Amino acid sequence: MKYIEHELVYKRMKKRILLNYLLKILFFIATLFGVFVLAVLIYRVLADGIGYLNVDFLTNRLSTEPDRAGIMGAILGTLWLMAVVIPITMVLGVGTAIYNELYAKKGKLQSIIETNISNLSGVPSIVYGILGMTIFVKTLSFGNVVLAGGLTMSLLVLPIVIVSSQEAIRAVPNDLSEGSYGLGSTKWQTVKNIILPAAIPGILTGSILALSRAIGETAPLVVLGIPALLIPFPSSLFDRFTVLPMQIYYWTLDSSLVSEYANLAAATIIVLLVMLFALNSVAIVIRNKFQRRY
């Protein structure tokens, strides 16, 4: 009898080991496929666009002539847009997460609010574009300026920051806050000096993903009526602007008429990736600094 039981246990273990091995191979192939597609994409972009990257391309204004076209206006527009999105998203997103997690009374109403915030993360970006056009462009009469675009993009990525910040705050051990209260600290002192610093790595991880989405989105800006061909450089929050993703989108469409536009779009993608990596690198450095400390 015992021999039969041992035999059954052995067979179960053998099946589990085989299943584990097969799943490991499956996941490895899935990862390898994603890396392969990414590598092919980066190779094609570099091969098509690296030859068009030069000082004139980076500093010239946009032009209908491919030989004279530059993206300085789009670069400045992207930087101005992120200058609006980053502070609004971080302040409102983290502030909302702190209130929901540490100050709001637990109950049915808070549960409904948190569920709706989570659901907002899956709303198509074009819906936020329609919302931004209705509120900021028409109702508040901002027009298609930097401020309207930045506020619309902030609405788009706020749910991601809020949810990730709440998860980061929940991950902070209760012993830290209880120890702070035991030493006589107030609630705000505990939040400011104990909980927030410990949660910053998780908050920044979610913020990196959110800002990466904001810098690469096109649909909301198309709805706002952001132009692709804009000669003046933006110099304030109330100037009209264009951004790198918009320029890539329209140059890709125009490549069917003029083949050189495809190369210009590829070169612009390289610049956008460099800007994205630079912004993310700063956030990653800050995150790693706090991870080592806490």
C-alpha positions in Angstrom: 0.0 0.0 0.0 2.8 2.4 1.0 4.6 1.5 -2.2 1.6 2.4 -4.3 1.2 5.8 -2.5 4.9 6.6 -3.0 4.5 5.7 -6.7 1.5 8.0 -7.1 3.4 10.8 -5.3 6.4 10.3 -7.6 4.2 10.4 -10.7 2.6 13.7 -9.6 6.0 15.2 -8.9 7.3 14.1 -12.2 4.2 15.6 -14.0 4.7 18.9 -12.1 8.4 19.0 -12.9 7.6 18.4 -16.6 4.9 21.0 -16.6 7.2 23.5 -14.9 9.9 22.8 -17.5 7.4 23.3 -20.4 6.1 26.5 -19.0 9.6 27.8 -18.5 10.4 27.1 -22.2 7.1 28.7 -23.2 7.7 31.9 -21.2 11.3 32.1 -22.5 10.1 31.9 -26.1 7.5 34.6 -25.4 10.2 36.8 -23.9 12.5 36.1 -26.8 9.8 36.9 -29.3 9.2 40.3 -27.7 12.9 41.1 -27.6 13.3 40.0 -31.2 10.5 42.2 -32.4 11.9 45.2 -30.4 15.3 44.6 -31.8 14.0 44.5 -35.4 12.0 47.7 -34.8 15.0 49.6 -33.4 17.3 48.3 -36.2 14.8 49.5 -38.9 14.4 52.9 -37.2 18.2 53.4 -36.8 18.9 52.2 -40.4 16.3 54.5 -41.9 16.8 57.6 -39.7 20.4 57.8 -38.5 21.6 59.3 -41.7 19.2 62.2 -41.4 20.2 63.1 -37.9 22.4 66.3 -38.0 22.5 69.7 -36.4 20.3 71.3 -39.1 17.6 68.7 -38.6 17.6 69.2 -34.8 17.7 73.0 -35.0 15.7 74.0 -38.1 12.0 74.9 -38.2 9.4 72.6 -39.7 9.2 72.9 -43.4 7.2 71.4 -46.3 10.5 70.7 -48.0 12.1 67.5 -46.7 15.7 68.8 -47.3 15.1 71.8 -45.1 12.8 70.3 -42.4 13.7 70.4 -38.8 12.2 69.4 -35.5 13.3 72.1 -33.0 9.7 73.3 -32.7 8.5 69.8 -31.9 11.3 69.2 -29.4 10.4 72.5 -27.6 6.7 71.6 -27.7 7.3 68.2 -26.2 9.5 69.7 -23.4 6.8 72.4 -22.7 4.1 69.7 -22.6 6.0 67.6 -20.1 6.7 70.7 -18.0 3.0 70.9 -17.5 2.3 67.2 -17.2 5.0 66.2 -14.7 4.2 68.6 -11.8 0.4 68.3 -12.2 0.5 64.6 -12.4 2.9 64.1 -9.5 1.2 66.6 -7.1 -2.4 65.6 -7.8 -1.6 61.8 -8.3 0.4 61.4 -5.2 -1.8 63.7 -3.1 -4.9 61.8 -4.1 -3.2 58.5 -3.3 -2.1 59.8 0.2 -5.7 61.0 0.9 -7.4 57.8 -0.2 -5.0 55.5 1.5 -4.2 57.4 4.8 -6.9 60.0 5.5 -10.2 58.9 3.8 -12.6 56.9 5.9 -12.8 53.3 4.8 -16.3 52.5 3.4 -18.5 51.8 0.4 -18.0 55.3 -1.0 -14.2 55.1 -0.9 -14.4 51.6 -2.5 -16.5 53.0 -5.4 -14.1 55.9 -5.9 -11.1 53.5 -6.0 -12.8 51.2 -8.4 -13.6 54.0 -10.8 -10.1 55.4 -10.6 -8.8 51.9 -11.5 -11.3 51.7 -14.4 -10.2 55.1 -15.8 -6.8 53.6 -16.5 -8.4 51.5 -19.3 -10.3 54.3 -21.0 -9.2 54.9 -24.6 -6.9 57.9 -24.9 -9.1 59.5 -27.6 -11.9 59.9 -25.0 -9.6 62.0 -22.9 -8.9 64.1 -26.0 -12.6 64.7 -26.4 -12.9 65.6 -22.7 -9.9 68.0 -23.0 -11.4 69.6 -26.1 -14.7 70.1 -24.4 -13.4 71.5 -21.1 -10.1 73.2 -21.9 -10.4 74.3 -25.5 -14.1 75.2 -25.8 -15.5 75.8 -22.3 -12.4 77.6 -20.8 -11.4 79.0 -24.2 -7.7 78.1 -23.9 -7.5 77.1 -27.5 -5.0 74.4 -28.7 -2.1 75.7 -26.6 0.5 74.1 -24.4 -1.6 74.4 -21.2 -4.7 72.7 -22.8 -2.5 69.9 -24.1 -0.7 69.4 -20.8 -3.9 69.4 -18.7 -5.4 66.8 -21.1 -2.4 64.6 -20.9 -2.4 64.9 -17.1 -6.0 63.6 -17.0 -4.9 60.7 -19.2 -2.1 59.5 -16.9 -3.4 60.5 -13.5 -5.2 57.2 -12.8 -2.0 55.3 -13.5 -0.1 57.4 -11.0 -2.8 57.3 -8.4 -3.2 53.5 -8.5 0.6 52.9 -8.5 1.1 55.4 -5.6 -1.6 53.7 -3.5 0.0 50.3 -4.0 3.4 51.8 -3.1 2.0 53.3 0.1 0.3 50.0 1.0 3.6 48.2 0.7 5.2 50.3 3.4 5.4 48.1 6.6 3.0 49.2 9.3 5.9 48.9 11.9 7.5 52.0 10.5 4.4 54.2 10.9 3.5 52.7 14.3 7.1 53.4 15.5 6.8 57.0 14.4 3.5 57.4 16.2 5.0 55.8 19.3 7.8 58.4 19.3 5.2 61.2 19.4 5.1 62.2 15.7 1.9 63.6 14.2 0.2 61.9 11.3 1.5 64.4 8.7 5.1 64.1 10.1 4.8 60.4 9.8 3.5 60.6 6.2 6.2 63.2 5.2 9.2 61.7 7.0 8.5 57.9 7.1 5.8 56.7 4.6 6.5 58.9 1.6 10.3 58.4 1.5 9.8 54.6 1.8 7.1 54.6 -0.9 9.0 56.8 -3.4 10.6 53.9 -5.3 7.2 52.4 -6.0 5.7 55.8 -6.8 8.4 56.6 -9.3 8.1 53.2 -11.0 4.4 53.9 -11.7 5.2 57.5 -12.7 7.8 56.4 -15.2 5.3 54.3 -16.9 2.7 57.1 -16.9 5.0 59.7 -18.2 6.3 57.4 -20.9 2.7 57.0 -22.1 2.1 60.8 -22.0 5.2 61.6 -24.0 4.3 59.1 -26.8 0.5 59.7 -27.1 -0.9 61.2 -30.3 -4.7 60.6 -30.3 -5.7 63.2 -27.6 -3.6 65.9 -29.3 -5.2 65.1 -32.7 -8.6 65.7 -31.2 -7.4 69.0 -29.6 -6.4 70.2 -33.1 -2.7 70.4 -32.4 -1.0 71.2 -35.8 1.7 69.2 -37.3 3.3 72.0 -39.3 4.0 74.9 -37.0 6.6 77.4 -37.9 6.9 79.5 -34.6 8.6 78.1 -31.6 6.5 77.9 -28.4 7.8 80.1 -25.6 5.0 80.0 -23.0 2.1 77.9 -21.8 -0.3 79.9 -24.0 1.5 79.4 -27.3 0.4 77.0 -29.9 2.7 74.0 -30.2 3.3 70.6 -31.8 5.1 67.6 -30.4 7.4 64.8 -31.7 4.7 62.1 -31.8 2.4 64.4 -33.9 5.3 65.0 -36.3 6.0 61.3 -36.6 2.4 60.6 -37.3 1.9 63.1 -40.1 5.3 62.4 -41.7 4.4 58.7 -41.7 1.2 59.5 -43.5 3.0 61.8 -46.0 5.6 59.1 -46.8 3.2 57.6 -49.3 3.6 60.8 -51.4 7.2 61.7 -50.6 9.4 58.8 -49.6 11.9 61.0 -47.7 9.3 61.7 -45.1 9.6 58.1 -43.9 13.3 58.7 -43.2 12.5 62.0 -41.4 9.9 60.1 -39.3 12.5 57.5 -38.4 15.0 60.2 -37.4 12.3 61.9 -35.2 11.6 58.5 -33.5 15.2 58.3 -32.6 15.1 61.7 -31.0 11.9 60.9 -29.2 13.4 57.7 -27.8 16.5 59.6 -26.6 14.3 62.1 -24.8 12.2 59.3 -23.3 15.3 57.4 -22.1 16.7 60.7 -20.6 13.6 61.5 -18.6 13.2 57.9 -17.4 16.9 57.7 -16.5 16.5 60.7 -14.1 13.5 59.1 -12.4 15.3 55.7 -12.2 18.4 57.4 -10.6 16.1 59.0 -8.0 14.3 55.8 -7.4 17.5 53.8 -6.9 18.8 56.4 -4.5 15.8 56.0 -2.2 15.8 52.2 -2.6 19.3 52.1 -1.1 18.3 54.4 1.7 15.1 52.7 2.7 
